Amino acid sequence: MPGDMKHVRPYGDTLGDGAVQLSFTLPLPCDDRAQEAARQLVEKMGFTEAQIVHRADLGESFSFFVAYGKTTHTIDAETVVVPKVDSPSYTMAEINALIEREFGRKLSVVGACTGSDAHTVGIDAIMNMKGYNHHYGLERYPRIEAVNLGSQVPNEELIRFAIKADADAVLVSQVVTQKDAHVANLTQFIELANSYGIRERMLLIVGGPRITHKLALELGFDAGFGPGAYAEHVASFIIEQLLKRR
């Protein structure tokens, strides 16, 4: 990148022009007054050259806007640190061979989408035999006993099942994040895990489209997997951590 390689800002038409696109909804009827209110709001956010380039009537006196603006702020990219799962990524064959050689038994992994969340796409991608995007799920791994309890599973039910199954790892999937519903549910899960005494016995792993490894650690989990993670990444982490604990 020409110029200052460290300090970067958004760009639209010209490198470094600071152009930003954002969208939002206002509880106002879709008219010129609402559009001007939206433009002024963008300016109050600190953007210059604010423009409203699209508006749509959402009904019930709500309006949707797409805005353009420019920022003078930059970020020192070299100072940005993103906590990531520190684990090698083995292939399916390597994972099964490692389990056979290092443990001499099947590893037990149970998972569910807990709380009121009814979405199974995340937990299915990791657990189900067919997996996702040409990456097989844990149910297909011969040396892993994987049990997917599905969606809307109470946290306590998942923990009790994990205890009964003597699980090595428990996977929690969270897709719904409105009003930080996932944070409240995951916090409850960790509290229950502590009360049931499994926190040190089992690996606790969370995944979802808005999950980061940093958030997972802050909540008390051993790891967090977001978009782009597949079953082999989760299994590799489980193996490495179990070996360290052993």
Secondary structure as GFF3:
##gff-version 3
##sequence-region A 1 246
A	DSSP	beta_strand	7	8	.	.	.	ID=ss1
A	DSSP	beta_strand	19	26	.	.	.	ID=ss2
A	DSSP	alpha_helix	32	44	.	.	.	ID=ss3
A	DSSP	beta_strand	48	59	.	.	.	ID=ss4
A	DSSP	beta_strand	62	70	.	.	.	ID=ss5
A	DSSP	beta_strand	75	76	.	.	.	ID=ss6
A	DSSP	three_ten_helix	77	79	.	.	.	ID=ss7
A	DSSP	alpha_helix	92	102	.	.	.	ID=ss8
A	DSSP	beta_strand	107	113	.	.	.	ID=ss9
A	DSSP	alpha_helix	121	127	.	.	.	ID=ss10
A	DSSP	three_ten_helix	138	140	.	.	.	ID=ss11
A	DSSP	beta_strand	144	148	.	.	.	ID=ss12
A	DSSP	alpha_helix	155	164	.	.	.	ID=ss13
A	DSSP	beta_strand	169	173	.	.	.	ID=ss14
A	DSSP	three_ten_helix	178	180	.	.	.	ID=ss15
A	DSSP	alpha_helix	181	195	.	.	.	ID=ss16
A	DSSP	beta_strand	203	207	.	.	.	ID=ss17
A	DSSP	alpha_helix	213	219	.	.	.	ID=ss18
A	DSSP	beta_strand	223	225	.	.	.	ID=ss19
A	DSSP	alpha_helix	231	245	.	.	.	ID=ss20
###
